[in-house]
Amino acid sequence: MVDPQHLTGPELAEYEARRERDESQSQAMLDGCDHDELRRTRYLWQAREIRDD
């Protein structure tokens, strides 16, 4: 997992955007939207975070 304290400038902005997107996806899932699409998106973000580490 990324530690936001060590991020600067564009990296911090990307981290914040990703966090907001993840939160909105979680809320959308609770609201009952397309679960398959959310699962794919979450998988891609998790794969990206693993590569980023």
N, CA, C and O atoms as a Tinker XYZ file with bonds, in Angstrom:
   212  protein
     1  N      0.845000   -1.187000    0.000000    73     2
     2  CA     0.000000    0.000000    0.000000    64     1     3
     3  C      0.887000    1.246000    0.000000    63     2     4     5
     4  O      1.981000    1.241000    0.564000    81     3
     5  N      0.421000    2.268000   -0.613000    73     3     6
     6  CA     1.166000    3.518000   -0.733000    64     5     7
     7  C      1.004000    4.341000    0.543000    63     6     8     9
     8  O     -0.095000    4.463000    1.083000    81     7
     9  N      2.114000    4.902000    1.013000    73     7    10
    10  CA     2.070000    5.791000    2.175000    64     9    11
    11  C      1.999000    7.226000    1.657000    63    10    12    13
    12  O      2.975000    7.720000    1.092000    81    11
    13  N      0.854000    7.911000    1.840000    73    11    14
    14  CA     0.685000    9.250000    1.270000    64    13    15
    15  C      1.647000   10.288000    1.846000    63    14    16    17
    16  O      1.852000   11.334000    1.230000    81    15
    17  N      2.235000   10.029000    2.999000    73    15    18
    18  CA     3.161000   10.994000    3.597000    64    17    19
    19  C      4.419000   11.169000    2.755000    63    18    20    21
    20  O      5.070000   12.211000    2.831000    81    19
    21  N      4.770000   10.168000    1.954000    73    19    22
    22  CA     5.993000   10.232000    1.159000    64    21    23
    23  C      5.754000   10.699000   -0.271000    63    22    24    25
    24  O      6.683000   10.732000   -1.078000    81    23
    25  N      4.518000   11.060000   -0.587000    73    23    26
    26  CA     4.189000   11.491000   -1.943000    64    25    27
    27  C      4.315000   13.008000   -2.057000    63    26    28    29
    28  O      4.121000   13.746000   -1.091000    81    27
    29  N      4.648000   13.451000   -3.279000    73    27    30
    30  CA     4.748000   14.889000   -3.522000    64    29    31
    31  C      4.041000   15.238000   -4.826000    63    30    32    33
    32  O      3.934000   14.404000   -5.725000    81    31
    33  N      3.564000   16.461000   -4.923000    73    31    34
    34  CA     2.995000   17.012000   -6.152000    64    33    35
    35  C      2.040000   16.108000   -6.887000    63    34    36    37
    36  O      0.996000   15.731000   -6.355000    81    35
    37  N      2.396000   15.752000   -8.128000    73    35    38
    38  CA     1.495000   14.956000   -8.976000    64    37    39
    39  C      1.186000   13.587000   -8.375000    63    38    40    41
    40  O      0.079000   13.072000   -8.533000    81    39
    41  N      2.166000   12.994000   -7.684000    73    39    42
    42  CA     1.931000   11.675000   -7.078000    64    41    43
    43  C      0.850000   11.767000   -6.011000    63    42    44    45
    44  O     -0.019000   10.899000   -5.925000    81    43
    45  N      0.903000   12.819000   -5.197000    73    43    46
    46  CA    -0.102000   13.005000   -4.152000    64    45    47
    47  C     -1.467000   13.267000   -4.779000    63    46    48    49
    48  O     -2.475000   12.742000   -4.306000    81    47
    49  N     -1.510000   14.056000   -5.816000    73    47    50
    50  CA    -2.769000   14.345000   -6.507000    64    49    51
    51  C     -3.370000   13.060000   -7.078000    63    50    52    53
    52  O     -4.578000   12.841000   -6.984000    81    51
    53  N     -2.532000   12.218000   -7.666000    73    51    54
    54  CA    -3.017000   10.956000   -8.218000    64    53    55
    55  C     -3.522000   10.039000   -7.107000    63    54    56    57
    56  O     -4.549000    9.379000   -7.261000    81    55
    57  N     -2.798000   10.000000   -5.989000    73    55    58
    58  CA    -3.213000    9.185000   -4.852000    64    57    59
    59  C     -4.590000    9.636000   -4.349000    63    58    60    61
    60  O     -5.474000    8.812000   -4.114000    81    59
    61  N     -4.760000   10.954000   -4.187000    73    59    62
    62  CA    -6.036000   11.491000   -3.700000    64    61    63
    63  C     -7.166000   11.173000   -4.684000    63    62    64    65
    64  O     -8.259000   10.785000   -4.272000    81    63
    65  N     -6.904000   11.336000   -5.971000    73    63    66
    66  CA    -7.929000   11.045000   -6.982000    64    65    67
    67  C     -8.307000    9.567000   -6.943000    63    66    68    69
    68  O     -9.483000    9.217000   -7.045000    81    67
    69  N     -7.311000    8.710000   -6.796000    73    67    70
    70  CA    -7.563000    7.271000   -6.745000    64    69    71
    71  C     -8.394000    6.927000   -5.505000    63    70    72    73
    72  O     -9.323000    6.122000   -5.573000    81    71
    73  N     -8.046000    7.551000   -4.370000    73    71    74
    74  CA    -8.774000    7.288000   -3.128000    64    73    75
    75  C    -10.230000    7.730000   -3.259000    63    74    76    77
    76  O    -11.141000    7.014000   -2.845000    81    75
    77  N    -10.441000    8.908000   -3.833000    73    75    78
    78  CA   -11.812000    9.393000   -4.032000    64    77    79
    79  C    -12.587000    8.482000   -4.976000    63    78    80    81
    80  O    -13.764000    8.200000   -4.747000    81    79
    81  N    -11.929000    8.023000   -6.037000    73    79    82
    82  CA   -12.573000    7.126000   -6.995000    64    81    83
    83  C    -12.946000    5.813000   -6.309000    63    82    84    85
    84  O    -14.042000    5.290000   -6.511000    81    83
    85  N    -12.032000    5.287000   -5.498000    73    83    86
    86  CA   -12.316000    4.047000   -4.778000    64    85    87
    87  C    -13.503000    4.216000   -3.836000    63    86    88    89
    88  O    -14.361000    3.338000   -3.746000    81    87
    89  N    -13.548000    5.345000   -3.136000    73    87    90
    90  CA   -14.662000    5.596000   -2.220000    64    89    91
    91  C    -15.977000    5.708000   -2.980000    63    90    92    93
    92  O    -16.996000    5.180000   -2.536000    81    91
    93  N    -15.964000    6.389000   -4.119000    73    91    94
    94  CA   -17.208000    6.541000   -4.880000    64    93    95
    95  C    -17.639000    5.199000   -5.470000    63    94    96    97
    96  O    -18.834000    4.927000   -5.581000    81    95
    97  N    -16.670000    4.356000   -5.850000    73    95    98
    98  CA   -17.015000    3.031000   -6.354000    64    97    99
    99  C    -17.621000    2.187000   -5.247000    63    98   100   101
   100  O    -18.574000    1.445000   -5.481000    81    99
   101  N    -17.074000    2.296000   -4.041000    73    99   102
   102  CA   -17.631000    1.554000   -2.912000    64   101   103
   103  C    -19.065000    1.993000   -2.656000    63   102   104   105
   104  O    -19.942000    1.161000   -2.429000    81   103
   105  N    -19.302000    3.293000   -2.691000    73   103   106
   106  CA   -20.654000    3.805000   -2.471000    64   105   107
   107  C    -21.588000    3.348000   -3.589000    63   106   108   109
   108  O    -22.737000    2.987000   -3.336000    81   107
   109  N    -21.092000    3.365000   -4.820000    73   107   110
   110  CA   -21.911000    2.935000   -5.948000    64   109   111
   111  C    -22.290000    1.462000   -5.798000    63   110   112   113
   112  O    -23.413000    1.068000   -6.114000    81   111
   113  N    -21.352000    0.656000   -5.316000    73   111   114
   114  CA   -21.645000   -0.755000   -5.118000    64   113   115
   115  C    -22.742000   -0.904000   -4.062000    63   114   116   117
   116  O    -23.651000   -1.719000   -4.217000    81   115
   117  N    -22.653000   -0.119000   -2.994000    73   115   118
   118  CA   -23.692000   -0.167000   -1.969000    64   117   119
   119  C    -25.034000    0.275000   -2.533000    63   118   120   121
   120  O    -26.082000   -0.194000   -2.089000    81   119
   121  N    -25.005000    1.171000   -3.505000    73   119   122
   122  CA   -26.235000    1.654000   -4.121000    64   121   123
   123  C    -26.786000    0.692000   -5.169000    63   122   124   125
   124  O    -27.881000    0.902000   -5.689000    81   123
   125  N    -26.029000   -0.368000   -5.483000    73   123   126
   126  CA   -26.532000   -1.414000   -6.366000    64   125   127
   127  C    -26.264000   -1.212000   -7.840000    63   126   128   129
   128  O    -27.097000   -1.589000   -8.664000    81   127
   129  N    -25.128000   -0.626000   -8.207000    73   127   130
   130  CA   -24.836000   -0.468000   -9.635000    64   129   131
   131  C    -24.197000   -1.747000  -10.188000    63   130   132   133
   132  O    -24.281000   -2.802000   -9.559000    81   131
   133  N    -23.572000   -1.661000  -11.338000    73   131   134
   134  CA   -23.025000   -2.806000  -12.054000    64   133   135
   135  C    -21.869000   -3.454000  -11.282000    63   134   136   137
   136  O    -20.747000   -2.947000  -11.283000    81   135
   137  N    -22.158000   -4.568000  -10.633000    73   135   138
   138  CA   -21.151000   -5.228000   -9.794000    64   137   139
   139  C    -19.982000   -5.780000  -10.601000    63   138   140   141
   140  O    -18.840000   -5.722000  -10.145000    81   139
   141  N    -20.245000   -6.308000  -11.778000    73   139   142
   142  CA   -19.156000   -6.851000  -12.593000    64   141   143
   143  C    -18.172000   -5.763000  -12.996000    63   142   144   145
   144  O    -16.959000   -5.968000  -12.949000    81   143
   145  N    -18.688000   -4.618000  -13.389000    73   143   146
   146  CA   -17.820000   -3.505000  -13.777000    64   145   147
   147  C    -16.993000   -3.027000  -12.580000    63   146   148   149
   148  O    -15.802000   -2.744000  -12.714000    81   147
   149  N    -17.622000   -2.943000  -11.431000    73   147   150
   150  CA   -16.883000   -2.537000  -10.222000    64   149   151
   151  C    -15.794000   -3.548000   -9.878000    63   150   152   153
   152  O    -14.688000   -3.166000   -9.497000    81   151
   153  N    -16.100000   -4.817000  -10.008000    73   151   154
   154  CA   -15.126000   -5.861000   -9.692000    64   153   155
   155  C    -13.922000   -5.750000  -10.623000    63   154   156   157
   156  O    -12.778000   -5.851000  -10.178000    81   155
   157  N    -14.182000   -5.541000  -11.924000    73   155   158
   158  CA   -13.089000   -5.380000  -12.891000    64   157   159
   159  C    -12.245000   -4.163000  -12.555000    63   158   160   161
   160  O    -11.016000   -4.225000  -12.570000    81   159
   161  N    -12.914000   -3.049000  -12.250000    73   159   162
   162  CA   -12.202000   -1.810000  -11.938000    64   161   163
   163  C    -11.360000   -1.975000  -10.684000    63   162   164   165
   164  O    -10.205000   -1.551000  -10.653000    81   163
   165  N    -11.920000   -2.580000   -9.658000    73   163   166
   166  CA   -11.191000   -2.785000   -8.417000    64   165   167
   167  C     -9.980000   -3.693000   -8.660000    63   166   168   169
   168  O     -8.898000   -3.445000   -8.127000    81   167
   169  N    -10.167000   -4.744000   -9.468000    73   167   170
   170  CA    -9.064000   -5.640000   -9.772000    64   169   171
   171  C     -7.937000   -4.889000  -10.481000    63   170   172   173
   172  O     -6.766000   -5.077000  -10.152000    81   171
   173  N     -8.279000   -4.048000  -11.441000    73   171   174
   174  CA    -7.262000   -3.296000  -12.174000    64   173   175
   175  C     -6.519000   -2.344000  -11.256000    63   174   176   177
   176  O     -5.299000   -2.215000  -11.361000    81   175
   177  N     -7.244000   -1.661000  -10.340000    73   175   178
   178  CA    -6.587000   -0.737000   -9.413000    64   177   179
   179  C     -5.691000   -1.492000   -8.439000    63   178   180   181
   180  O     -4.600000   -1.025000   -8.111000    81   179
   181  N     -6.144000   -2.656000   -7.973000    73   179   182
   182  CA    -5.313000   -3.445000   -7.056000    64   181   183
   183  C     -4.052000   -3.916000   -7.769000    63   182   184   185
   184  O     -2.967000   -3.882000   -7.189000    81   183
   185  N     -4.180000   -4.351000   -9.012000    73   183   186
   186  CA    -3.018000   -4.772000   -9.784000    64   185   187
   187  C     -2.058000   -3.605000   -9.974000    63   186   188   189
   188  O     -0.841000   -3.776000   -9.902000    81   187
   189  N     -2.599000   -2.436000  -10.214000    73   187   190
   190  CA    -1.762000   -1.247000  -10.391000    64   189   191
   191  C     -1.039000   -0.890000   -9.097000    63   190   192   193
   192  O      0.141000   -0.538000   -9.122000    81   191
   193  N     -1.745000   -0.980000   -7.955000    73   191   194
   194  CA    -1.122000   -0.672000   -6.670000    64   193   195
   195  C      0.008000   -1.645000   -6.362000    63   194   196   197
   196  O      1.034000   -1.245000   -5.813000    81   195
   197  N     -0.167000   -2.907000   -6.707000    73   195   198
   198  CA     0.884000   -3.896000   -6.490000    64   197   199
   199  C      2.110000   -3.528000   -7.320000    63   198   200   201
   200  O      3.234000   -3.609000   -6.825000    81   199
   201  N      1.910000   -3.123000   -8.578000    73   199   202
   202  CA     3.034000   -2.723000   -9.426000    64   201   203
   203  C      3.698000   -1.459000   -8.898000    63   202   204   205
   204  O      4.916000   -1.310000   -8.990000    81   203
   205  N      2.887000   -0.536000   -8.334000    73   203   206
   206  CA     3.423000    0.721000   -7.820000    64   205   207
   207  C      4.297000    0.517000   -6.591000    63   206   208   209
   208  O      5.210000    1.306000   -6.344000    81   207
   209  N      4.031000   -0.529000   -5.817000    73   207   210
   210  CA     4.772000   -0.752000   -4.566000    64   209   211
   211  C      6.151000   -1.202000   -4.796000    63   210   212
   212  O      6.894000   -1.429000   -3.841000    81   211
